[in-house]
């Protein structure tokens, strides 16, 4: 048995395994520990990135909501401003129309006064012509001239 090469190969194999087991085992355990630590770190990093992404998503959702509220506020303010401007324009239009109506009424009154004055002037001219014709037919020349002069001077006083 001690002379059998198979025995010595087996013994040397067992001794080799015994000698190599501790350092190789430590290397394997160290490698597995390093891999485990790396995986743990990667999981921690992934978890941290996930939390950051969720926080960023929540922040963007909050900002989007704020922007939507601000947009609604701006639209409401614009509508209110448009209504105010429309009311102001309506008031200005009413004022302008009232001024134009007043100006038209003043022009009408002026035309009426002018027409009344023309009618008076024409009436006076017609009356004078009629009186002159009647007087000329009925009176002699001296009396008619005296009467016409008297009537003309009386008309001037009545008109002024």
Secondary structure, DSSP 8 states (H G I E B T S, - for coil): -TT-HHHHHHHHHHHHHHHHHHHHHHHHHHHHHHHHHHHHHHHHHHHHHHHHHHHHHHHHHHHHHHHHHHHHHHHHHHHHHHHHHHHHHHHHHHHHHHHHHHHHHHHHHHHHHHHHHHHHHHHHHHHHHHHHHHHHHHS-HHHHHHHHHHHHHHHHHHH-
